[in-house]
Amino acid sequence: MEEIVGLREGSPRKPVPLQELWRPCPRIRRNIQGSLEWLKERLFRVGEDWYFLVALGVLMALISYAMNFAIGRVVRAHKWLYREIGDGHLLRYLSWTVYPVALLSFSSGFSQSITPSSGGSGIPEVKTILTGVILEDYLDIKNFGAKVVGLSCTLATGSTIFLGKLGPFVHLSVMIAAYLGRVRTKTVGEPEVSLTGLGLLGECV
């Protein structure tokens, strides 16, 4: 059975199904459909590298927020211990000094036991990688976990005068970029991270 067609008012004599004519708000639906088509064309026109960089930025923002949240909790616990330990000057002195020393010892021991290459800011090594030198296991995800834990414990000691997370965070971003590249290679079968992501990160170093 042939479908019954009609003419839409204002259309250039183009027949359309009657079912389409009976739907409410045809002009609004046409505008929405046109907007979606325009958005689809613009999104697919963007290269895959930009999607890769957006995913990298979102992941690093979430990781930074989680680290700041954990550091804030540890610092508040240190202050609470100092207030609740009593009026003894010796006990307060020990609580104020032993707590950071314990955190630093745990940070150093944990990083050294998992991956010794996670120590330091990582900026010299990242610059070396960007020149084409291959550093074995330096961008491994295990190295990433050790660096996050070690950096969080170090910053929680309150030693922000000569320690910060900007330099190590560049190294963390490069490790996440390398990991996303390996995931992309396994799922899509395309080459690993294009140097676009690492190169843009390298401009910040």
C-alpha positions in Angstrom: 0.0 0.0 0.0 1.4 3.3 -1.0 1.9 5.9 1.7 -0.4 9.0 1.5 1.5 12.2 0.9 0.6 15.8 1.0 2.1 19.3 0.7 3.3 21.2 3.7 2.3 24.9 3.8 5.1 27.1 2.7 7.1 24.3 1.3 8.4 24.4 -2.3 6.0 21.8 -3.6 7.8 19.0 -1.9 5.5 16.1 -0.9 5.8 14.8 2.6 3.9 12.0 4.4 0.6 13.0 6.0 1.9 11.5 9.3 4.7 14.1 9.2 2.1 16.8 8.6 0.0 15.8 11.5 2.8 16.0 14.1 2.7 19.0 16.3 5.1 22.0 16.0 6.6 21.1 12.6 8.6 24.3 12.4 10.2 23.9 15.9 11.0 20.2 15.1 12.7 21.3 11.8 14.8 23.9 13.7 15.8 21.4 16.3 16.7 18.8 13.6 18.7 21.4 11.7 20.6 22.4 14.8 21.4 18.8 15.6 22.7 18.2 12.1 24.8 21.3 12.3 26.2 20.2 15.7 26.9 16.7 14.3 28.8 18.1 11.3 30.9 20.4 13.6 31.7 17.6 16.1 32.8 15.1 13.4 34.9 17.8 11.7 37.1 18.0 14.9 40.1 15.7 14.8 40.4 12.8 17.2 43.4 14.5 18.9 41.0 17.1 20.4 38.8 14.4 21.9 41.9 12.8 23.3 43.0 16.1 24.9 39.5 16.8 26.3 39.5 13.4 28.0 43.0 14.0 29.3 42.0 17.4 30.7 38.9 16.0 32.4 40.8 13.1 34.0 43.6 15.3 35.3 41.1 17.8 36.8 39.4 15.0 38.6 42.7 13.6 39.9 43.8 17.1 41.0 40.5 17.5 42.9 40.8 14.1 44.6 44.4 14.9 45.6 43.4 18.3 47.1 40.5 16.7 49.0 42.8 14.0 50.5 45.5 16.5 51.4 43.0 18.7 53.1 41.7 15.8 55.1 45.2 14.8 56.3 46.0 18.4 57.2 42.8 18.7 59.3 43.6 15.4 61.0 47.0 16.8 62.0 45.5 20.0 63.4 42.8 18.0 65.3 45.5 15.8 66.8 47.5 18.9 67.9 44.4 20.3 69.6 43.2 17.1 71.3 46.5 15.8 72.6 46.4 17.9 75.7 48.3 20.9 77.3 51.7 19.2 77.5 54.2 21.2 75.5 56.4 18.1 74.9 53.4 16.1 73.5 52.3 19.0 71.3 55.8 19.4 70.0 56.0 15.7 69.2 52.6 15.7 67.6 53.5 18.7 65.4 56.9 17.2 64.3 56.5 13.4 64.3 53.3 13.5 62.2 55.0 15.2 59.1 58.1 13.1 59.5 55.9 9.9 59.5 54.2 11.1 56.3 57.5 11.9 54.6 58.9 8.6 55.6 55.9 6.7 54.3 56.0 8.8 51.1 59.7 8.0 50.5 59.4 4.3 51.4 56.2 3.7 49.4 57.6 5.4 46.2 61.0 3.7 46.5 59.4 0.2 47.1 57.0 0.5 44.2 59.0 2.4 41.5 62.1 4.3 42.3 61.7 6.3 39.2 58.6 8.1 40.6 60.8 10.3 42.8 61.5 14.0 41.9 59.5 16.4 39.8 59.8 14.4 36.6 60.3 17.4 34.4 63.8 16.6 33.2 62.7 13.1 32.3 59.6 14.4 30.5 61.9 16.7 28.4 64.1 13.7 27.7 61.2 11.6 26.5 60.0 14.5 24.2 63.4 14.4 22.5 62.8 10.8 21.5 64.8 9.0 24.1 63.0 5.8 25.4 62.9 5.5 29.2 61.8 2.0 30.2 58.7 1.8 32.4 58.9 5.5 33.2 55.4 6.2 32.0 53.9 3.0 33.5 50.6 3.3 35.3 52.2 1.7 38.4 54.6 4.6 38.5 51.6 6.9 38.3 50.0 5.4 41.4 53.2 5.6 43.4 53.7 9.3 42.4 50.2 10.3 43.4 50.4 8.7 46.8 53.9 10.0 47.4 53.1 13.5 46.3 49.9 13.7 48.3 51.7 12.6 51.5 54.5 15.1 50.9 52.2 18.0 50.3 50.1 17.1 53.4 53.1 17.8 55.6 52.6 21.5 54.8 56.0 22.0 53.2 54.7 24.1 50.4 57.5 26.7 50.5 59.9 24.6 48.5 57.5 21.8 47.4 54.6 22.0 45.0 52.6 19.8 42.7 52.9 21.8 39.5 56.1 20.0 38.3 55.1 16.5 39.3 51.7 17.1 37.8 53.2 17.6 34.4 54.8 14.1 34.8 51.4 12.7 35.9 49.7 14.2 32.9 52.2 12.6 30.5 51.8 9.2 32.2 48.0 9.5 31.8 48.4 10.5 28.1 50.6 7.5 27.5 48.1 5.2 29.2 45.2 6.6 27.1 47.3 6.0 24.0 47.9 2.4 24.9 44.1 1.9 25.6 43.4 3.5 22.2 45.8 1.2 20.5 44.2 -1.9 22.0 40.6 -0.9 21.3 40.9 0.9 17.9 44.2 -0.5 16.6 45.6 2.9 15.8 49.1 4.0 16.7 49.8 5.0 20.2 49.5 8.5 21.5 50.3 11.0 18.8 52.9 13.5 19.8 50.2 16.2 19.8 49.2 15.4 23.3 52.7 15.0 24.6 53.9 18.0 22.6 51.3 20.3 24.0 52.2 19.1 27.5 55.8 19.7 26.7 55.2 23.3 25.9 54.1 23.8 29.5 57.4 22.3 30.8 
